[in-house]
Amino acid sequence: MTEITHEYSLESFHEQITYALDNYHPHNKKIGDYHNIIIGGLGGSGIGGRIARLAFMKQMPIPVEVYSEYDLPAYADKDTLVILCSYSGNTEETLSMYFESRKRGSDIICVAAAGKLKLLALEQNLPFYSIALGYQPRMTLGFGLSTLVLILGELLGKDMTPTLTEIKKMLLSPNAILSRAKEMYATFKPFIFQKFVVVCDLSFEAVGIRFCQQIQENAKGEGFVCILPEANHNMIESYYSQRDTNFIFLNSGENARVNARFGFLHTLLTDAGNTIYVYPIQNATLLSQYEVIHATDWFSVWASNDKGVDNMQVGIIMRLKEYLEKM
C-alpha cells in the first residue's frame, strides 16, 4: 500500500468526515443508561476523545473522562460506557483497557481501522466503527473525532450530521484557513527551532494539546499547553524576562474574566520581548475547533519541512515499542 503523505491527508481532510458520516450506524444507547463515560485512547487515537469531551461538556449530564492508561478508574463498572479508540487496533494500553472493561461488566464501543481491537469487537458483537487504512495515526483525527461526535450526539438524542456537514463544507474551501495558517507560520518562521507554548482556555485545551502533539511528532520540537485561569496562578511567575519560546493564544472568549487574564498575559509577554500569535477565534463551536486544528496541522508540516526532519517517521517511538516488546 502506498504511504499517504501528511500533505495529502490535509488536502483531503474533508473526506475523513464524509467517511465517518457514510459509515456511521446507530448504537441505540441512551445517556440515561449510564452513570459515566470513559473514552480510552492514546496519541493520535486519543486526542479525538479529549476534543469531543470538551465539545459536549456543557450538554453532558454525566461525567465524561478520557483515559490514556493501561487500567480504568475504580468507579468503572456495569453502569459505565467505555468507548475505545485505536487506529492500529493493537495499542497495548487500549487493549488492556478493553479487557479491564470486560472484567468490570462495562458496555463497550470500539473505533479502529484494524487489529486485535477490531477482531475482539466483531467476535463479541460489540458496536464497532471503522476507520480507513493507510494513514499515519496522527493524521486520522477527522475519522475518529467525527465518529465520536456522532456517538456522543446519539447518546444525547442529538443528530450531529448537520454540524459535521457544515464543517465538511468549510474544509472543502479551505483558503481562509490556509491564509490564517500562513499568517501564523510567518510570525514564527524565524524562530521555528524554539519550543512552543499554547496558552488556552478550557474549551481549547484539547485543541492546544493536539497542536503540541503534531509539533512533537511531525516537527520533532517541544510543545506545551498552559490553561487559563490555572496558569495565572503559577506559570505566569516564570515570565519576568524574554524566553526562547513561541507563544500561541487560543481563547474562545466565553468568559470575561478569562479574557482579562489573556489581556494581562499578552501585555506581560510582549513587554518582555516575546513573540505571540493570537489566533482569532469567534467561539468554542466544533466548527471553530476543526478550523484551528486544520490550520495548526498544516503549521506542523511546514515546520517539519523547514527544519529538515522527516514528518512521516517516528523513530524514537518505534524504538520504544521494540524495547517494550522485549520486556
Secondary structure, DSSP 4 states (H G I P E B T S, - for coil): -PPPPHHHHHHTHHHHHHHHHHH-------GGG-SEEEEE--GGGTHHHHHHHHHTTTT-SS-EEEE-SSS--TT-STTEEEEEEESSS--HHHHHHHHHHHHHT-EEEEEESSHHHHHHHHHTT--EEE--SSS-GGG-HHHHHHHHHHHHHHHTT---HHHHHHHHHHHHSTHHHHHHHHHHHHHHGGGTTSEEEEEE-GGGHHHHHHHHHHHHHHH---EEEEETTGGGGTGGGG-SS--SEEEEEE-----HHHHHHHHHHHHHHHHTT-EEEE-----SSHHHHHHHHHHHHHHHHHHHHHHT--TT--HHHHHHHHHHHT-
